[in-house]
């Protein structure tokens, strides 16, 4: 048994590969890196999309047209079913109240969605609401006011 095996037995993990310790070690001279080239040099690291010097895909595909993505309207989504646990009957609920109740994390427009059930009347002031959400709030005796932010 040599030292590498003893370390493996003691620590329960693979012994470190010792390179550059002579031709007889099996990993001498080029230390398992082959001959020349970028991968043989110290400090080499290859980016994930590297294609061996071939023109990369992201440079081969055409880039034209327009994307509306930078100008899209972002909403924080709140479901009707989540309101019952955080508010009492006839409460006035706006963006600040939703943020205080930790239903909304970021300071964005709020959109009310109709998932879940509600049986208490609430006065809501939100930027947008789905048809189902509006119907459920009004059926419970509450009101939905759309405010522009």
N, C-alpha and C positions, 0 to 999 in steps of 0.2 A: 504494500500500500504506500503510495507517495503522498506528499503533503496536500495536494489538491483534493484527493479522495477523503483524507482525514478532515479537511475543512468542510467538505460536503456532508460528511456524516455528522459532524458536530453542530453545524448551523442549520442543516436541513434545507440548504439552497445550493444552486449550481455555483461551482467555483468560477472565479473571474478568468476570462480567456487571456492568457499571457502571450503577447505577440512580440516579435522581434528578438527572440532569444536563441538564435542560431538555426542553421538549416535542419538539424536533426529534430527540432521541436515540432516540425510540421507547419509552423507559422513564422518562419524566419524570413530574412531578406525583405520581400515586399509585404509581409505581414497580412496576407490574405486579401490584399487590395488589388491584386493584378498588376499589370504594367502600364504606367503612365495614364494620362487622361484626368479629367476633373475629379472623378471618384477616388483617384489615388492620392489626391492632395489633402493636406490637413485643412480643417475648417470648411470642408465641402458640405453644402446642404442644397437640396434640389427642391424647388417649389412644386406644389401639388400638380399644377397643370402642365409641367414641362413635358415636351413631346420629342426630346432628343435632338433639338435643333431644327426640327420641322416647323413650318409656320403654324403657330398655335391656332386652335379652333376659334377662339374669341377674336382673332385678327383676320381669320378667313371669311367669317360670315359678314353679310352686308349690314351696315348700320344706317338705317334711314327711317323716316317716319317720326311720329310724335307720340309721346307717352304723357298721359294726364296724371300719372302717379304723384309727381311732386305737388300737384295742386288739389289733390283729393280732400274731401271733408272727412275728418276722423271723428268718431263718436265713441264714448264710453257707453256700453250697453248695460241696461238694468232690466231685470225681469219683474213683472208684476208680482209674482209669487214671493220675491225677496223683500218686498216692502212691508208685508204684514208683521214680520218678526222685528222690525226696527222702528215702526211708527205706530202711534195710537190713532184712534178715530178722530176725524176732522183736523188732523195736523196739516200744516202747510209745508209742502215738500218742494224744495228747489235744489239747485246744484250744491249750494253750501251745506244744506241739511244732509244730502246724500254723501257728501265728502266726510262730514262729521260722523255719519253712521258707517263709514268705511265700505260703502257700496260702490263708490267711485274713488279711484286712487289718483288719477291724473286730472289736471285742470283742463279738460276738454269739453266739448258739447256732449250732452246726455241724450240718449235715445231710449225710450221705454218700449220694451218688447212684451208680448202677451203670454209668455210661458208661465204657468202656475195659476193659482186661484187667489182671489182676494175678496174678503167679505166686509171690510171696513171702509167707510168713505174717507177719501183723502183729496186735498186740493194740490194738484201737481203743476209745477211750472218747469217744463223741459223744452229742449230745442227741437225734438222730434218724437213722434210716437207712432207705433204701428196701429193699424185699424183694429186688430184684436185686442191690443192693450187698452185702447181708448174705450172700446165697448165694455170691457170687463170693469174698468174704473167707474164708468158712468152707470153700469148696472148695480154696482155696490153703493151708489149714491154720491160718488165723488165727481171731481171735474179735472179736465186736462187743459192747461193753457200752454200754447206754443209760444215760446219767446225766442227772439233772434239774438244770438250772441256773436 
